[in-house]
Amino acid sequence: MLQSLISLPDQDIELVITAVRQWCTMNDCEIDSNEGRRALTLAIDLVQYSSRTTVRRRDR
């Protein structure tokens, strides 16, 4: 999971961490809890998927 996070551009890392921290605050959990790690994994996956989709659309 952390390898996936550090492979993102700096602005995406900041976006993911900020979003997950906000989610954890709203859901009363810590970022290093099971729920926080799942949220982090999902956020990373969404950013990576979004990046791939954007690249494909530009290639058309």
TORDREN-427726 format. One record per atom (N, C-alpha, C, O, CB): residue number from 1; chain; y, z, x. Coordinates in nm, 2 decimals, decimal comma, padded with zeros to 4 digits. Glycine has a CB too. Layout:
BEGIN
NUM A Y Z X
...
//
This chain:
BEGIN
1 A -00,12 00,00 00,08
1 A 00,00 00,00 00,00
1 A 00,13 00,00 00,09
1 A 00,22 -00,08 00,06
1 A 00,00 00,12 -00,09
2 A 00,13 00,09 00,19
2 A 00,25 00,09 00,27
2 A 00,27 -00,04 00,35
2 A 00,38 -00,08 00,38
2 A 00,24 00,21 00,36
3 A 00,15 -00,10 00,39
3 A 00,16 -00,23 00,46
3 A 00,23 -00,33 00,37
3 A 00,31 -00,41 00,42
3 A 00,02 -00,28 00,51
4 A 00,19 -00,33 00,25
4 A 00,25 -00,42 00,15
4 A 00,40 -00,40 00,14
4 A 00,48 -00,49 00,13
4 A 00,18 -00,41 00,02
5 A 00,44 -00,27 00,14
5 A 00,58 -00,23 00,12
5 A 00,66 -00,28 00,24
5 A 00,77 -00,34 00,23
5 A 00,59 -00,08 00,10
6 A 00,61 -00,25 00,36
6 A 00,69 -00,29 00,48
6 A 00,69 -00,44 00,51
6 A 00,77 -00,49 00,59
6 A 00,64 -00,22 00,60
7 A 00,60 -00,51 00,44
7 A 00,61 -00,66 00,46
7 A 00,71 -00,72 00,37
7 A 00,74 -00,84 00,39
7 A 00,47 -00,72 00,42
8 A 00,78 -00,65 00,28
8 A 00,88 -00,70 00,19
8 A 01,01 -00,70 00,27
8 A 01,03 -00,63 00,37
8 A 00,90 -00,61 00,07
9 A 01,11 -00,79 00,23
9 A 01,24 -00,79 00,29
9 A 01,31 -00,65 00,26
9 A 01,27 -00,59 00,16
9 A 01,33 -00,91 00,23
10 A 01,40 -00,62 00,34
10 A 01,47 -00,49 00,33
10 A 01,53 -00,46 00,19
10 A 01,51 -00,35 00,13
10 A 01,58 -00,47 00,43
11 A 01,59 -00,56 00,13
11 A 01,65 -00,54 00,00
11 A 01,54 -00,52 -00,11
11 A 01,57 -00,44 -00,20
11 A 01,73 -00,67 -00,04
12 A 01,43 -00,58 -00,09
12 A 01,32 -00,56 -00,19
12 A 01,26 -00,42 -00,17
12 A 01,22 -00,35 -00,27
12 A 01,21 -00,66 -00,17
13 A 01,25 -00,37 -00,05
13 A 01,20 -00,24 -00,02
13 A 01,29 -00,13 -00,09
13 A 01,24 -00,04 -00,16
13 A 01,19 -00,21 00,13
14 A 01,42 -00,15 -00,07
14 A 01,51 -00,06 -00,13
14 A 01,50 -00,06 -00,29
14 A 01,51 00,04 -00,35
14 A 01,66 -00,10 -00,09
15 A 01,49 -00,18 -00,34
15 A 01,48 -00,20 -00,49
15 A 01,35 -00,13 -00,54
15 A 01,36 -00,05 -00,64
15 A 01,47 -00,35 -00,52
16 A 01,24 -00,15 -00,47
16 A 01,11 -00,09 -00,51
16 A 01,12 00,07 -00,51
16 A 01,09 00,13 -00,60
16 A 01,00 -00,14 -00,42
17 A 01,17 00,12 -00,39
17 A 01,18 00,26 -00,38
17 A 01,27 00,33 -00,48
17 A 01,24 00,43 -00,54
17 A 01,22 00,30 -00,24
18 A 01,39 00,26 -00,50
18 A 01,48 00,31 -00,60
18 A 01,42 00,31 -00,74
18 A 01,43 00,41 -00,81
18 A 01,61 00,23 -00,60
19 A 01,36 00,20 -00,78
19 A 01,30 00,19 -00,91
19 A 01,19 00,30 -00,93
19 A 01,18 00,36 -01,03
19 A 01,24 00,05 -00,93
20 A 01,11 00,32 -00,83
20 A 00,99 00,41 -00,84
20 A 01,05 00,55 -00,84
20 A 00,99 00,64 -00,92
20 A 00,89 00,39 -00,72
21 A 01,15 00,58 -00,76
21 A 01,21 00,72 -00,77
21 A 01,26 00,75 -00,90
21 A 01,24 00,86 -00,96
21 A 01,32 00,73 -00,66
22 A 01,33 00,65 -00,96
22 A 01,39 00,67 -01,10
22 A 01,27 00,69 -01,20
22 A 01,28 00,78 -01,28
22 A 01,48 00,55 -01,14
23 A 01,17 00,61 -01,19
23 A 01,06 00,62 -01,28
23 A 00,99 00,76 -01,27
23 A 00,96 00,82 -01,37
23 A 00,95 00,51 -01,25
24 A 00,98 00,80 -01,14
24 A 00,91 00,94 -01,12
24 A 01,00 01,05 -01,18
24 A 00,95 01,14 -01,23
24 A 00,89 00,96 -00,97
25 A 01,13 01,04 -01,16
25 A 01,22 01,14 -01,22
25 A 01,21 01,14 -01,37
25 A 01,20 01,25 -01,43
25 A 01,37 01,11 -01,17
26 A 01,21 01,02 -01,43
26 A 01,20 01,01 -01,58
26 A 01,07 01,06 -01,63
26 A 01,06 01,11 -01,74
26 A 01,22 00,87 -01,62
27 A 00,96 01,05 -01,55
27 A 00,83 01,09 -01,59
27 A 00,78 01,22 -01,52
27 A 00,66 01,26 -01,53
27 A 00,73 00,98 -01,55
28 A 00,87 01,29 -01,46
28 A 00,85 01,43 -01,41
28 A 00,73 01,43 -01,31
28 A 00,64 01,51 -01,33
28 A 00,83 01,53 -01,52
29 A 00,73 01,34 -01,22
29 A 00,62 01,34 -01,12
29 A 00,69 01,31 -00,98
29 A 00,80 01,26 -00,97
29 A 00,51 01,23 -01,15
30 A 00,61 01,34 -00,88
30 A 00,65 01,31 -00,74
30 A 00,61 01,17 -00,70
30 A 00,51 01,12 -00,75
30 A 00,60 01,41 -00,64
31 A 00,68 01,11 -00,61
31 A 00,65 00,97 -00,56
31 A 00,51 00,97 -00,49
31 A 00,44 00,87 -00,48
31 A 00,76 00,92 -00,47
32 A 00,48 01,09 -00,43
32 A 00,35 01,09 -00,36
32 A 00,23 01,15 -00,44
32 A 00,13 01,18 -00,39
32 A 00,37 01,18 -00,23
33 A 00,26 01,16 -00,57
33 A 00,15 01,20 -00,66
33 A 00,07 01,07 -00,70
33 A 00,10 00,96 -00,66
33 A 00,20 01,27 -00,79
34 A -00,04 01,09 -00,77
34 A -00,13 00,98 -00,81
34 A -00,04 00,88 -00,90
34 A -00,05 00,76 -00,88
34 A -00,25 01,03 -00,89
35 A 00,03 00,94 -00,99
35 A 00,12 00,86 -01,08
35 A 00,22 00,78 -01,00
35 A 00,25 00,66 -01,02
35 A 00,18 00,94 -01,19
36 A 00,29 00,85 -00,91
36 A 00,39 00,79 -00,82
36 A 00,33 00,68 -00,74
36 A 00,40 00,57 -00,72
36 A 00,46 00,89 -00,74
37 A 00,22 00,70 -00,68
37 A 00,15 00,60 -00,60
37 A 00,12 00,47 -00,68
37 A 00,13 00,36 -00,64
37 A 00,03 00,65 -00,53
38 A 00,07 00,50 -00,80
38 A 00,04 00,39 -00,89
38 A 00,16 00,31 -00,93
38 A 00,16 00,19 -00,93
38 A -00,03 00,44 -01,02
39 A 00,27 00,38 -00,96
39 A 00,40 00,31 -00,99
39 A 00,45 00,23 -00,87
39 A 00,50 00,12 -00,88
39 A 00,50 00,42 -01,03
40 A 00,43 00,29 -00,75
40 A 00,47 00,22 -00,63
40 A 00,39 00,09 -00,61
40 A 00,44 -00,01 -00,57
40 A 00,46 00,31 -00,51
41 A 00,26 00,10 -00,62
41 A 00,17 -00,01 -00,61
41 A 00,21 -00,12 -00,71
41 A 00,22 -00,24 -00,67
41 A 00,02 00,03 -00,63
42 A 00,23 -00,08 -00,83
42 A 00,27 -00,18 -00,94
42 A 00,40 -00,25 -00,91
42 A 00,42 -00,37 -00,92
42 A 00,27 -00,11 -01,07
43 A 00,50 -00,17 -00,86
43 A 00,63 -00,22 -00,83
43 A 00,62 -00,32 -00,71
43 A 00,68 -00,43 -00,72
43 A 00,73 -00,11 -00,79
44 A 00,54 -00,29 -00,61
44 A 00,53 -00,38 -00,50
44 A 00,46 -00,51 -00,55
44 A 00,50 -00,62 -00,51
44 A 00,44 -00,31 -00,39
45 A 00,36 -00,50 -00,63
45 A 00,29 -00,61 -00,68
45 A 00,38 -00,70 -00,76
45 A 00,38 -00,83 -00,75
45 A 00,17 -00,57 -00,77
46 A 00,46 -00,64 -00,84
46 A 00,56 -00,72 -00,93
46 A 00,66 -00,79 -00,84
46 A 00,69 -00,91 -00,87
46 A 00,63 -00,63 -01,02
47 A 00,71 -00,73 -00,74
47 A 00,81 -00,79 -00,65
47 A 00,74 -00,91 -00,57
47 A 00,80 -01,01 -00,56
47 A 00,87 -00,69 -00,55
48 A 00,62 -00,89 -00,52
48 A 00,55 -00,99 -00,45
48 A 00,52 -01,11 -00,54
48 A 00,53 -01,22 -00,50
48 A 00,42 -00,94 -00,39
49 A 00,48 -01,08 -00,66
49 A 00,45 -01,19 -00,76
49 A 00,57 -01,26 -00,80
49 A 00,57 -01,39 -00,80
49 A 00,38 -01,13 -00,89
50 A 00,68 -01,19 -00,82
50 A 00,81 -01,25 -00,85
50 A 00,86 -01,34 -00,74
50 A 00,91 -01,45 -00,76
50 A 00,91 -01,15 -00,88
51 A 00,84 -01,30 -00,61
51 A 00,88 -01,38 -00,50
51 A 00,80 -01,51 -00,49
51 A 00,85 -01,62 -00,47
51 A 00,86 -01,30 -00,37
52 A 00,67 -01,50 -00,52
52 A 00,58 -01,62 -00,51
52 A 00,62 -01,72 -00,62
52 A 00,62 -01,84 -00,60
52 A 00,43 -01,58 -00,52
53 A 00,64 -01,66 -00,74
53 A 00,68 -01,75 -00,86
53 A 00,81 -01,82 -00,83
53 A 00,82 -01,94 -00,87
53 A 00,69 -01,66 -00,98
54 A 00,91 -01,75 -00,77
54 A 01,04 -01,81 -00,74
54 A 01,02 -01,92 -00,64
54 A 01,09 -02,02 -00,66
54 A 01,13 -01,70 -00,69
55 A 00,94 -01,90 -00,54
55 A 00,92 -02,00 -00,44
55 A 00,86 -02,13 -00,50
55 A 00,90 -02,24 -00,47
55 A 00,83 -01,95 -00,32
56 A 00,76 -02,11 -00,58
56 A 00,69 -02,22 -00,65
56 A 00,79 -02,30 -00,74
56 A 00,79 -02,42 -00,74
56 A 00,58 -02,17 -00,73
57 A 00,88 -02,23 -00,81
57 A 00,98 -02,30 -00,89
57 A 01,07 -02,38 -00,81
57 A 01,12 -02,49 -00,85
57 A 01,05 -02,20 -00,98
58 A 01,11 -02,33 -00,69
58 A 01,21 -02,40 -00,61
58 A 01,14 -02,53 -00,55
58 A 01,21 -02,63 -00,53
58 A 01,25 -02,31 -00,49
59 A 01,01 -02,52 -00,53
59 A 00,94 -02,64 -00,47
59 A 00,93 -02,76 -00,57
59 A 00,90 -02,87 -00,53
59 A 00,80 -02,60 -00,43
60 A 00,95 -02,73 -00,70
60 A 00,93 -02,84 -00,80
60 A 01,04 -02,94 -00,79
60 A 01,04 -03,04 -00,87
60 A 00,92 -02,78 -00,94
//
